[in-house]
C-alpha cells in the first residue's frame, strides 16, 4: 500500500530521527526539534509513531535501559528505512529542479 | 531567570511540573482512545520531560511553550500526522478533529462578533483585566511568601528546636542529618584606621553553612575543621560590612580585622576574612554582619530532619534524650519542633490571606458584572440569533458560539491581567516587605511571576471563560426553538424571564459582596486611624535612639559605668542641636519587649500574664527626653543609687491594677522569678516613688503597664541613648558619636534610628491593608453600581412599549418611576441583607488584625449599609426616572 507519494513533514522527520538508531518518544521529539525546529507535542510524536508502527515502518522495542522512565524504544524497520530513502530521493530530485534552485537563495547558480 | 532563584528554581519548577502533568493527564482524554491506551503513560512521561527541560531553560515561558505545543496539536492543522492514505486512526479522531476545527471557526466568528461591539468588549476586558491584574499581583506575593519553599536545601525539613536544653547538637544525628547551633553575639570592630563599630555577629557550627545554604560571593565558606575548641580565627563578612568598613576592597580575602567578642571580652582578637557573603543574601544578612566558626559545643537550635524521620518521631526522640541528659525536668516537658517555613509565614499570613480574599471577591464581582452585561447583550442579539436559527444553524452551534465569545473574553482578561499584574508587581516590589512587615524569602528579586502564577491565572481564566460562555449559552439552550425567533420580532430584541432572574440574582450578589468588602475596608480604616491617632504616651517626633555598649573589662564596676554614661548624657545635652537626652535599658518600638512577672505588697500570687509588665532601667532624663508625663510623685535622682533604698516608678494603668482605689505612692512591689525557673528567688522589695503615663511599646502586643527602675541601681553594660533634637535641627548621630569617642575611642554609638520611623514602620502594615482594601472596595462598589444601573436601565428600555401604552391610558410619570424604583430596590435590599451578614463574617475573619475597633462595630457596618443604600438608590433612581420620561407618541411612532 505504500507508494512514493510524499510523506508529511512530521512523518519524514520522525523517520529521519530514528535513522541514526533507536530512540524513545521524547528523544524523537528533541531530535526532530534539533533537525528542523519543528516543535512537536507528545500527541503528534506518538500519533506518528503509532501510524508508522501500523504501516510496519517502525518496530517497538524494549524500554531504554539507561532511562526506563521515558518508555519503550522505537526502531526503524527495513521497510521504514526504504521509505525514508525513497522520500530522500524524491526531495533531492525536487531540489535539483531548476525552478526550485532559482527560488532558493544562496544555492542559485550552483 | 534571576540568579538568586537558582536553587529555588528547581523545586519551584517541580511543583509547577506536578500540577501541569496532572492537567495534561486530563487533556489526554481529548486524544484518540487507541493512542491514549497504547501510549498514554509514555506521552505523559514525554510531556513531563519536555516541561522540565523547557522550564529549566526558560523558566515559566518554557512551561508556557510546552503547553502551547499541546494546545496547537490538539486544535491546529499540525495535528495531521498520518502517512497519506493510512487513515486507520479510528472514527473518534475524525470526529474529534472536526469538533476542534469547528472550535477554531467558532473562535474566529466570536472574535468578529466581539470586534463589532468594540466598546463593549474593551470595557468588559478592561474591567475583568483589572480584577485579574490585582489577583496576579497579590497571588505573586502570596506565592513568594507562603507557597514557595524557603531558599534553603530541603527547606521543609528544617525545624527549630524549643525549648533550648543542654542537648548537644552532636548527639542527635540519628534523627537530624544536619544540626545547627549558633550563638548571636555583638562584635565590636576596632582599629584598621576606622572608628569603633558595633555589628551583629554569629558563632556558627559547620552545618550552618549547609542548612542555610550559605554561599560566598568572594572567597569561601568555612571548612569543618575550622570549628571547635582549637578553631581558626577566620570570618565571613556581609557584603555591607565589606563595602563600608573595607571600602569594597577586592583583595579583602586574607585581610584581618580586630574585634572584641563575648568569647574574649578582654582583648581584641584578630580574625582573617576568608569570605564575603552575597549582597542580597536573604535572611542571613538580616541578622548578621560577621560569621565565625563556633568554638565550644552549644545547645541545639535548628536542625534538618532526616528524610525518613517524621516530625512527631523526632520530637519524641529528642524529648527522651533531653530527659536523659538533664535531670529534674518537669513531667510535662516536651521538645517542640517547628518548621522554619511556618515561623516565617506566621507573621505575614493573616495580612496576605485578607488581601488575597479581597482581590478574589473583587474578581468575583467583576465576573458577575460581566455576566450581567453579557446577558443584556445576548438579549439584544436575540433577533440575530433567531434569524440564524431559522436559516438552519443548529441550536448547539449557536450556543457554542456564545461559549466561544465567553472563552475569548476570559482569555483577553487573562492576558491583560498578566501584563498589568506584572507591571504592578514591578512597581510595588521594593515596597512590599515594608508594607507586610517581613522580608521576601529569597530577597525582593524573588517577587516575580513564575509558572505557578501563570498556571493559576490560566485556570482562573478558563473558569471565567466557561462562566461567561456557559451562562448565556445555557440559557439559550434551555429555551424553546420557536420562542427564539418568535419573540424577537418588532421590538428590537426581547428578554426572557430566565435571563432577568439570573441578572437580578447576580446584581444582588454584587451588591452583597461589595457591601461585605466595604465593611472589611471600613474596619481596617478604623484600625489604621486608631493606630495613627493612638496616644503613644510619648512623643516620637525628633527623637533619635541608639545603643551604647561597654566592655566588661574596661568598666568592671557600676560606678565606672555610671560615670561614663553620665558624662555621655551631659556631653550630648551640651550639643547645640539637642533639647534633651536620657538613657534606658530599652525603648519602645525597639523590637524588644521585656516582660517580667512580679508581685505587689498586696501579696497576691498572680498568674504570670496578669502580673506581667515591661520593665526598663532608666536615667533621670529619660521621662523628660521621651516626653512621658509624670502624673504623681517624682522621677529618679542621682540619689537613687546602689546602697540607697530601692525605688521604682510605675505607669498609671499598672498602679490602678495593683492598688485599685489606693494611693500607689509608698506601696511596694518585687520582681518574681519566671515560671519554671526553680532556682529563681524573688527580688528585693521596691518602693513606688512616682507614677507616669502609660506607654505603647509595641502596636501588636498590648502592654499591661510598665515598671521603671533607676539605672544606677540596676546598671548593665548596654544602654539606649534617646536624644530629642531642637525643632528644625539636623541629624545628631555624628555629633553624639563625637561626644562618645572623646570619652572612649572604643565605644560605638550604634543602631541609631529615628523613633518616628520605628513607629511609622510598625503602623505601616495596617495602613497599607486599609488603603488596599479601601481601593478594592471602591472598585467593587463602582462595579456593582454600574451593574445595578445597567439592569434597571435595560429593563426600562425593554418595557418602553408597555410604559408608553400605560401612560397613554392615563398612568402618570410618578407611578412609572415608582414601579422601576421598586424593582431595583428589591434587588438592593436583598443585596444589603446578605451583605450585612457577609460583612459581619468578614469582620470576624479580620478580628486578629483589628486594633481599637470591634469586628461587629455598628458604626462601620451601619455606615456602610446606609452609604450603599443611598448610592444604590441613586443608581436605580436615575434610570427609573428616565423610564417615566417617555412620551407615548415617540415610542408608538418607532
Interface residues (C-beta under 8 A of the other chain):
Chain A: X1 X2 X5 X6 X7 X8 X10 X11 X24 X25 X26 X29 X39 X40 X41 X42 X43 X44 X45 X46 X47 X48 X49 X50 X51 X52 X54 X55 X69 X70 X71 X72
Chain B: X31 X32 X34 X35 X38 X39 X41 X42 X43 X44 X45 X46 X47 X49 X50 X65 X69 X70 X72 X73 X74 X78 X79 X80 X81 X82 X83 X84 X85 X86 X88 X89
